[in-house]
């Protein structure tokens, strides 16, 4: 590319000589031979004009070739930078997906979402680096060519231009870095406000906080716009200074050659060569300085993104579940959350028999959800043993084939069928299995949906009632034919009628499934075979509902809880 740029500068120099002293071109052997091959087309054209036509033709060819190569290089630079940016974005996303669940509980999802968009900064950062490398190559060719043709003028040109470029770079780099850090920080804040408002739109509208969120987001938008404007300002500054410097240097070069009594052809040739080199070199130098500033601008978000732990365990496409034929036992299990002072579970032991319905009861904070985390493999105990059919197994997501129904199920912005078939997300849902699971979940509202199981539910199921969402969650839990159905406070957010209906559905499933019910209400666990009462991370009492519930009810009354 540098050779082509130098060739273009040379043809423009020839054009200058052709305009001022065309007879001087007769001394250029290759050009003169090419001139002799030029046809006259039967028209008597003066030799000087014919030479001018030839040189202009060479300029056109050199310009076209330069633009073709520039377009090709620009495309490949952009393609490589985008590929790398997306590749890092995918690696970070995979790292987030593969990170331990506990890690996610200590992170803000809005921040993680914004960080994923920073892959574009990685692409811009790399693009800046590639531009610097390519333009440095072009600069070297142009500098060597200029030194060979006119060493004194070239020394003046490069010395002053380099000094100006250095001064501009030093003045702008610190501001560019500050602007990049500020823009990245403001982008995270704006994303957090937007996600909070959109995810909580119901509460936002009920409490009339639209204006507050709008004002808050607007304040971020204004500050971010100013920071981004400063980001765009600094890379462009070198061009303004270097253009002025280049024209001034050409003016000084003419004066210098005139004082040395050089011929018109020599002055014209040198001047047009230097002008052409300036024409090509100054933009190259500007891109180098701008590229370095671009590296500085995007350094902060790129550093943050690359600081993410990309060494998370490889995501396994097909999890191997431990066969569950007789019993699941938690023996002396202890677990403590990071930065916690005390264990959430302290020596908890419980047994879940195949085909039984087991209930976990206790006040909020007793450790019920932590037991659920251990059962699902999301939380790895720091002490204790997990046994399936009497054999010790290693904990981890998917180590048991579990269907999970949480208190607040996440409904993706997709069809009902895709939500039910969530455990095989990305594959076409088995419509027959979807309908079967909907029947098992007593989903009585299918006929009211405009497109049956293909009806789009909207983000987080905003078009559905709480009871309908829970039934979809139950159908989802059943879709993968689980060994254990785990209901974690699945009815605590529902009214009495909806809770009774869901409870009836759960009881209808107990003949074919092992069910674990987590609750603190008595009505939810009265039909269980066995109960475990958790208190302060320990099993306070266990046995049949008739044995546990009377004392637990008294405990609830003592603590002012609704039984």
LUMMIPA-925687 format. One record per residue (C-alpha): z, y, x; chain. Coordinates in steps of 0.1 Angstrom, whole numbers, plus 5000, padded with zeros to 4 digits. Example, Ala and Ser with C-alpha at 12.3 -4.5 7.8 and 13.67 -1.06 7.14 Angstrom:
2
<<5078 4955 5123> "A">
<<5071 4989 5137> "A">
% end
This chain:
563
<<5000 5000 5000> "A">
<<5008 5024 5029> "A">
<<4974 5017 5044> "A">
<<4957 5026 5012> "A">
<<4977 5058 5009> "A">
<<4968 5067 5045> "A">
<<4932 5060 5037> "A">
<<4933 5083 5007> "A">
<<4948 5110 5028> "A">
<<4920 5105 5054> "A">
<<4892 5108 5028> "A">
<<4907 5140 5014> "A">
<<4908 5154 5050> "A">
<<4871 5145 5053> "A">
<<4865 5163 5020> "A">
<<4881 5195 5035> "A">
<<4858 5193 5065> "A">
<<4828 5186 5043> "A">
<<4835 5218 5023> "A">
<<4842 5240 5054> "A">
<<4821 5226 5082> "A">
<<4800 5196 5071> "A">
<<4782 5195 5104> "A">
<<4814 5183 5120> "A">
<<4812 5150 5101> "A">
<<4781 5140 5121> "A">
<<4806 5131 5149> "A">
<<4823 5106 5127> "A">
<<4803 5075 5135> "A">
<<4811 5051 5106> "A">
<<4808 5079 5081> "A">
<<4774 5090 5095> "A">
<<4761 5054 5093> "A">
<<4772 5052 5057> "A">
<<4756 5086 5050> "A">
<<4723 5074 5063> "A">
<<4724 5045 5038> "A">
<<4729 5069 5009> "A">
<<4698 5070 4987> "A">
<<4682 5104 4978> "A">
<<4671 5092 4944> "A">
<<4638 5111 4949> "A">
<<4655 5145 4949> "A">
<<4655 5169 4978> "A">
<<4692 5175 4983> "A">
<<4705 5194 5013> "A">
<<4723 5173 5039> "A">
<<4756 5192 5035> "A">
<<4756 5185 4998> "A">
<<4747 5148 5003> "A">
<<4776 5146 5027> "A">
<<4799 5162 5002> "A">
<<4787 5138 4975> "A">
<<4795 5108 4998> "A">
<<4829 5121 5007> "A">
<<4838 5128 4971> "A">
<<4827 5092 4963> "A">
<<4850 5079 4990> "A">
<<4878 5099 4976> "A">
<<4871 5085 4941> "A">
<<4871 5049 4954> "A">
<<4903 5055 4974> "A">
<<4920 5071 4945> "A">
<<4911 5043 4921> "A">
<<4922 5017 4946> "A">
<<4954 5035 4952> "A">
<<4961 5037 4914> "A">
<<4953 5001 4908> "A">
<<4977 4990 4936> "A">
<<5003 5014 4924> "A">
<<5001 5001 4889> "A">
<<5003 4965 4901> "A">
<<5033 4973 4923> "A">
<<5051 4992 4896> "A">
<<5046 4963 4871> "A">
<<5060 4937 4895> "A">
<<5089 4959 4906> "A">
<<5098 4964 4869> "A">
<<5093 4928 4861> "A">
<<5114 4915 4890> "A">
<<5142 4940 4883> "A">
<<5142 4932 4846> "A">
<<5143 4894 4853> "A">
<<5172 4899 4877> "A">
<<5190 4922 4853> "A">
<<5187 4897 4824> "A">
<<5196 4868 4847> "A">
<<5228 4884 4857> "A">
<<5234 4893 4820> "A">
<<5229 4857 4811> "A">
<<5253 4846 4839> "A">
<<5280 4870 4827> "A">
<<5275 4859 4791> "A">
<<5278 4823 4801> "A">
<<5309 4832 4821> "A">
<<5324 4848 4791> "A">
<<5316 4818 4769> "A">
<<5330 4794 4795> "A">
<<5361 4814 4802> "A">
<<5395 4800 4790> "A">
<<5405 4811 4755> "A">
<<5436 4827 4769> "A">
<<5414 4849 4791> "A">
<<5397 4862 4759> "A">
<<5430 4869 4742> "A">
<<5437 4895 4770> "A">
<<5403 4912 4767> "A">
<<5388 4937 4743> "A">
<<5357 4922 4727> "A">
<<5342 4956 4724> "A">
<<5345 4961 4762> "A">
<<5329 4927 4768> "A">
<<5300 4935 4744> "A">
<<5293 4969 4762> "A">
<<5295 4952 4796> "A">
<<5268 4928 4786> "A">
<<5245 4958 4779> "A">
<<5250 4969 4814> "A">
<<5224 4944 4825> "A">
<<5200 4973 4820> "A">
<<5220 4992 4848> "A">
<<5215 4962 4871> "A">
<<5178 4964 4864> "A">
<<5177 5001 4871> "A">
<<5198 4997 4902> "A">
<<5175 4970 4916> "A">
<<5144 4990 4906> "A">
<<5158 5019 4926> "A">
<<5162 4997 4956> "A">
<<5127 4983 4953> "A">
<<5113 5018 4950> "A">
<<5131 5029 4981> "A">
<<5118 4999 5001> "A">
<<5082 5004 4990> "A">
<<5082 5042 4995> "A">
<<5098 5038 5030> "A">
<<5068 5015 5039> "A">
<<5044 5042 5026> "A">
<<5062 5069 5045> "A">
<<5060 5049 5078> "A">
<<5022 5045 5075> "A">
<<5018 5082 5066> "A">
<<5040 5094 5094> "A">
<<5023 5072 5120> "A">
<<4989 5084 5108> "A">
<<4999 5121 5110> "A">
<<5014 5117 5145> "A">
<<4982 5102 5157> "A">
<<4960 5129 5142> "A">
<<4982 5160 5148> "A">
<<5015 5153 5166> "A">
<<5027 5190 5168> "A">
<<5021 5198 5131> "A">
<<5035 5164 5121> "A">
<<5067 5170 5141> "A">
<<5072 5203 5123> "A">
<<5064 5188 5089> "A">
<<5087 5158 5093> "A">
<<5115 5175 5110> "A">
<<5119 5202 5084> "A">
<<5112 5179 5054> "A">
<<5138 5154 5067> "A">
<<5164 5181 5071> "A">
<<5158 5194 5036> "A">
<<5159 5159 5021> "A">
<<5192 5151 5039> "A">
<<5208 5183 5027> "A">
<<5197 5177 4991> "A">
<<5208 5141 4992> "A">
<<5243 5150 5005> "A">
<<5247 5177 4979> "A">
<<5236 5155 4950> "A">
<<5250 5120 4958> "A">
<<5286 5127 4950> "A">
<<5277 5144 4917> "A">
<<5254 5115 4908> "A">
<<5282 5089 4915> "A">
<<5306 5109 4894> "A">
<<5282 5112 4865> "A">
<<5274 5075 4866> "A">
<<5311 5066 4865> "A">
<<5317 5090 4836> "A">
<<5287 5078 4816> "A">
<<5298 5042 4820> "A">
<<5334 5049 4809> "A">
<<5322 5070 4779> "A">
<<5298 5043 4769> "A">
<<5326 5017 4767> "A">
<<5347 5041 4747> "A">
<<5319 5049 4722> "A">
<<5311 5012 4718> "A">
<<5348 5005 4711> "A">
<<5350 5032 4684> "A">
<<5317 5020 4668> "A">
<<5327 4984 4667> "A">
<<5362 4992 4654> "A">
<<5348 5013 4625> "A">
<<5320 4989 4616> "A">
<<5342 4958 4617> "A">
<<5369 4975 4597> "A">
<<5346 4994 4573> "A">
<<5366 4983 4543> "A">
<<5398 4998 4556> "A">
<<5379 5028 4570> "A">
<<5366 5036 4535> "A">
<<5398 5028 4516> "A">
<<5419 5051 4538> "A">
<<5392 5077 4540> "A">
<<5388 5077 4577> "A">
<<5350 5081 4578> "A">
<<5353 5116 4591> "A">
<<5379 5108 4617> "A">
<<5358 5079 4632> "A">
<<5327 5100 4629> "A">
<<5343 5129 4648> "A">
<<5357 5106 4674> "A">
<<5324 5089 4679> "A">
<<5306 5123 4680> "A">
<<5330 5135 4707> "A">
<<5320 5105 4728> "A">
<<5283 5111 4720> "A">
<<5285 5147 4731> "A">
<<5303 5139 4764> "A">
<<5280 5110 4771> "A">
<<5249 5131 4765> "A">
<<5261 5156 4790> "A">
<<5269 5129 4815> "A">
<<5235 5113 4811> "A">
<<5218 5147 4814> "A">
<<5235 5152 4847> "A">
<<5224 5117 4857> "A">
<<5188 5126 4850> "A">
<<5191 5159 4868> "A">
<<5202 5148 4902> "A">
<<5173 5123 4909> "A">
<<5148 5151 4901> "A">
<<5163 5177 4924> "A">
<<5147 5166 4956> "A">
<<5112 5170 4942> "A">
<<5118 5206 4934> "A">
<<5131 5214 4969> "A">
<<5106 5192 4987> "A">
<<5075 5206 4969> "A">
<<5085 5241 4979> "A">
<<5093 5230 5015> "A">
<<5059 5212 5017> "A">
<<5039 5242 5007> "A">
<<5059 5264 5031> "A">
<<5052 5240 5060> "A">
<<5015 5240 5053> "A">
<<5016 5278 5055> "A">
<<5034 5277 5088> "A">
<<5010 5251 5101> "A">
<<4980 5273 5095> "A">
<<4996 5301 5113> "A">
<<5005 5278 5143> "A">
<<4969 5265 5146> "A">
<<4955 5300 5143> "A">
<<4976 5313 5171> "A">
<<4962 5285 5193> "A">
<<4926 5296 5186> "A">
<<4915 5263 5171> "A">
<<4881 5260 5154> "A">
<<4876 5263 5117> "A">
<<4866 5226 5115> "A">
<<4898 5216 5134> "A">
<<4920 5238 5113> "A">
<<4903 5227 5081> "A">
<<4905 5190 5090> "A">
<<4941 5192 5101> "A">
<<4952 5213 5072> "A">
<<4935 5191 5046> "A">
<<4950 5160 5063> "A">
<<4984 5174 5063> "A">
<<4980 5186 5027> "A">
<<4969 5152 5017> "A">
<<4998 5136 5036> "A">
<<5022 5161 5020> "A">
<<5006 5153 4986> "A">
<<5014 5116 4991> "A">
<<5044 5118 5014> "A">
<<5065 5143 4995> "A">
<<5065 5123 4962> "A">
<<5073 5092 4984> "A">
<<5102 5110 5000> "A">
<<5113 5123 4966> "A">
<<5112 5087 4952> "A">
<<5133 5076 4982> "A">
<<5159 5102 4977> "A">
<<5158 5098 4939> "A">
<<5160 5060 4944> "A">
<<5191 5063 4966> "A">
<<5207 5086 4940> "A">
<<5198 5061 4913> "A">
<<5216 5034 4934> "A">
<<5246 5057 4935> "A">
<<5244 5065 4898> "A">
<<5244 5029 4887> "A">
<<5267 5016 4914> "A">
<<5298 5018 4893> "A">
<<5287 4998 4862> "A">
<<5268 4973 4884> "A">
<<5299 4969 4905> "A">
<<5320 4963 4874> "A">
<<5295 4938 4860> "A">
<<5291 4919 4893> "A">
<<5329 4918 4897> "A">
<<5330 4895 4866> "A">
<<5339 4860 4875> "A">
<<5305 4842 4874> "A">
<<5320 4810 4887> "A">
<<5333 4797 4853> "A">
<<5329 4760 4847> "A">
<<5293 4750 4836> "A">
<<5290 4750 4799> "A">
<<5285 4715 4787> "A">
<<5258 4712 4760> "A">
<<5272 4680 4745> "A">
<<5309 4675 4745> "A">
<<5322 4639 4747> "A">
<<5350 4635 4722> "A">
<<5379 4611 4728> "A">
<<5378 4583 4702> "A">
<<5408 4586 4677> "A">
<<5416 4553 4659> "A">
<<5454 4552 4656> "A">
<<5474 4581 4667> "A">
<<5475 4615 4685> "A">
<<5507 4623 4703> "A">
<<5520 4655 4719> "A">
<<5549 4645 4743> "A">
<<5572 4671 4757> "A">
<<5546 4698 4756> "A">
<<5554 4733 4770> "A">
<<5531 4763 4771> "A">
<<5536 4799 4782> "A">
<<5510 4827 4777> "A">
<<5501 4848 4808> "A">
<<5525 4877 4814> "A">
<<5550 4862 4789> "A">
<<5587 4859 4799> "A">
<<5594 4828 4778> "A">
<<5576 4796 4767> "A">
<<5558 4797 4734> "A">
<<5563 4759 4732> "A">
<<5593 4743 4749> "A">
<<5593 4705 4751> "A">
<<5575 4700 4717> "A">
<<5568 4664 4707> "A">
<<5550 4653 4676> "A">
<<5528 4624 4664> "A">
<<5499 4625 4640> "A">
<<5489 4591 4626> "A">
<<5453 4583 4617> "A">
<<5446 4590 4580> "A">
<<5479 4609 4575> "A">
<<5485 4645 4564> "A">
<<5509 4663 4587> "A">
<<5523 4698 4581> "A">
<<5536 4723 4606> "A">
<<5560 4749 4592> "A">
<<5580 4778 4606> "A">
<<5582 4815 4607> "A">
<<5557 4837 4624> "A">
<<5561 4834 4662> "A">
<<5577 4799 4659> "A">
<<5548 4783 4679> "A">
<<5526 4769 4651> "A">
<<5494 4786 4663> "A">
<<5502 4776 4699> "A">
<<5504 4739 4688> "A">
<<5470 4745 4671> "A">
<<5456 4758 4704> "A">
<<5469 4727 4722> "A">
<<5454 4704 4695> "A">
<<5420 4721 4697> "A">
<<5420 4721 4735> "A">
<<5419 4759 4737> "A">
<<5453 4761 4754> "A">
<<5462 4738 4783> "A">
<<5499 4729 4784> "A">
<<5517 4737 4816> "A">
<<5539 4707 4811> "A">
<<5538 4675 4790> "A">
<<5513 4648 4780> "A">
<<5486 4644 4754> "A">
<<5480 4608 4743> "A">
<<5453 4594 4720> "A">
<<5459 4559 4708> "A">
<<5486 4556 4734> "A">
<<5464 4566 4764> "A">
<<5468 4599 4783> "A">
<<5439 4623 4779> "A">
<<5430 4656 4795> "A">
<<5431 4686 4773> "A">
<<5400 4709 4769> "A">
<<5378 4723 4742> "A">
<<5362 4694 4722> "A">
<<5384 4667 4737> "A">
<<5391 4657 4700> "A">
<<5366 4659 4672> "A">
<<5382 4685 4651> "A">
<<5372 4705 4621> "A">
<<5390 4739 4622> "A">
<<5398 4762 4593> "A">
<<5415 4794 4604> "A">
<<5433 4821 4584> "A">
<<5404 4845 4589> "A">
<<5372 4825 4594> "A">
<<5343 4842 4612> "A">
<<5312 4843 4591> "A">
<<5281 4850 4612> "A">
<<5253 4872 4599> "A">
<<5231 4843 4588> "A">
<<5225 4821 4558> "A">
<<5251 4800 4541> "A">
<<5235 4768 4555> "A">
<<5236 4782 4591> "A">
<<5272 4791 4587> "A">
<<5282 4757 4574> "A">
<<5262 4740 4602> "A">
<<5278 4762 4628> "A">
<<5288 4733 4650> "A">
<<5251 4727 4656> "A">
<<5242 4764 4659> "A">
<<5206 4769 4671> "A">
<<5193 4738 4655> "A">
<<5179 4736 4620> "A">
<<5207 4727 4595> "A">
<<5206 4693 4578> "A">
<<5203 4706 4543> "A">
<<5214 4674 4527> "A">
<<5246 4673 4549> "A">
<<5252 4710 4541> "A">
<<5250 4704 4504> "A">
<<5273 4673 4507> "A">
<<5299 4694 4526> "A">
<<5296 4722 4500> "A">
<<5304 4696 4473> "A">
<<5334 4683 4493> "A">
<<5347 4718 4497> "A">
<<5344 4723 4459> "A">
<<5321 4753 4465> "A">
<<5314 4762 4429> "A">
<<5295 4795 4435> "A">
<<5263 4781 4449> "A">
<<5245 4785 4416> "A">
<<5253 4822 4416> "A">
<<5237 4828 4450> "A">
<<5201 4842 4448> "A">
<<5187 4818 4474> "A">
<<5211 4789 4471> "A">
<<5222 4777 4506> "A">
<<5196 4799 4522> "A">
<<5212 4831 4510> "A">
<<5221 4855 4538> "A">
<<5258 4862 4538> "A">
<<5259 4894 4558> "A">
<<5280 4903 4588> "A">
<<5315 4886 4585> "A">
<<5306 4875 4550> "A">
<<5312 4910 4535> "A">
<<5295 4899 4502> "A">
<<5320 4871 4496> "A">
<<5356 4869 4482> "A">
<<5384 4855 4503> "A">
<<5384 4822 4485> "A">
<<5346 4818 4489> "A">
<<5349 4825 4526> "A">
<<5376 4798 4530> "A">
<<5355 4772 4511> "A">
<<5326 4780 4535> "A">
<<5350 4775 4564> "A">
<<5361 4741 4550> "A">
<<5325 4730 4545> "A">
<<5318 4742 4581> "A">
<<5348 4721 4593> "A">
<<5335 4690 4575> "A">
<<5299 4693 4587> "A">
<<5304 4676 4620> "A">
<<5323 4646 4604> "A">
<<5356 4654 4623> "A">
<<5384 4629 4630> "A">
<<5410 4656 4623> "A">
<<5408 4685 4598> "A">
<<5430 4713 4611> "A">
<<5440 4741 4587> "A">
<<5457 4770 4604> "A">
<<5473 4792 4578> "A">
<<5441 4787 4558> "A">
<<5455 4799 4525> "A">
<<5481 4825 4536> "A">
<<5458 4855 4530> "A">
<<5448 4843 4495> "A">
<<5463 4850 4461> "A">
<<5481 4824 4441> "A">
<<5452 4811 4421> "A">
<<5428 4810 4451> "A">
<<5455 4793 4472> "A">
<<5461 4766 4445> "A">
<<5423 4760 4443> "A">
<<5419 4756 4480> "A">
<<5451 4734 4481> "A">
<<5436 4711 4455> "A">
<<5404 4709 4476> "A">
<<5424 4700 4507> "A">
<<5443 4672 4488> "A">
<<5411 4657 4476> "A">
<<5400 4652 4512> "A">
<<5431 4634 4525> "A">
<<5418 4600 4516> "A">
<<5390 4601 4542> "A">
<<5405 4624 4568> "A">
<<5434 4630 4591> "A">
<<5447 4665 4581> "A">
<<5470 4689 4599> "A">
<<5482 4718 4578> "A">
<<5498 4748 4594> "A">
<<5517 4771 4571> "A">
<<5550 4788 4564> "A">
<<5548 4785 4526> "A">
<<5564 4755 4509> "A">
<<5537 4751 4483> "A">
<<5511 4746 4511> "A">
<<5528 4716 4526> "A">
<<5545 4698 4498> "A">
<<5518 4671 4496> "A">
<<5520 4662 4533> "A">
<<5532 4628 4546> "A">
<<5552 4643 4574> "A">
<<5565 4678 4584> "A">
<<5574 4693 4617> "A">
<<5596 4724 4614> "A">
<<5591 4747 4645> "A">
<<5615 4773 4654> "A">
<<5614 4794 4686> "A">
<<5589 4771 4703> "A">
<<5609 4739 4696> "A">
<<5608 4712 4669> "A">
<<5639 4719 4648> "A">
<<5635 4691 4623> "A">
<<5609 4666 4613> "A">
<<5604 4639 4587> "A">
<<5591 4636 4551> "A">
<<5588 4668 4529> "A">
<<5619 4656 4509> "A">
<<5639 4655 4541> "A">
<<5627 4688 4557> "A">
<<5618 4712 4529> "A">
<<5653 4717 4513> "A">
<<5668 4729 4545> "A">
<<5637 4749 4554> "A">
<<5638 4766 4520> "A">
<<5674 4776 4526> "A">
<<5663 4789 4560> "A">
<<5636 4810 4545> "A">
<<5659 4825 4519> "A">
<<5684 4833 4546> "A">
<<5657 4852 4566> "A">
<<5643 4869 4535> "A">
<<5610 4850 4537> "A">
<<5588 4841 4506> "A">
<<5590 4803 4501> "A">
% end
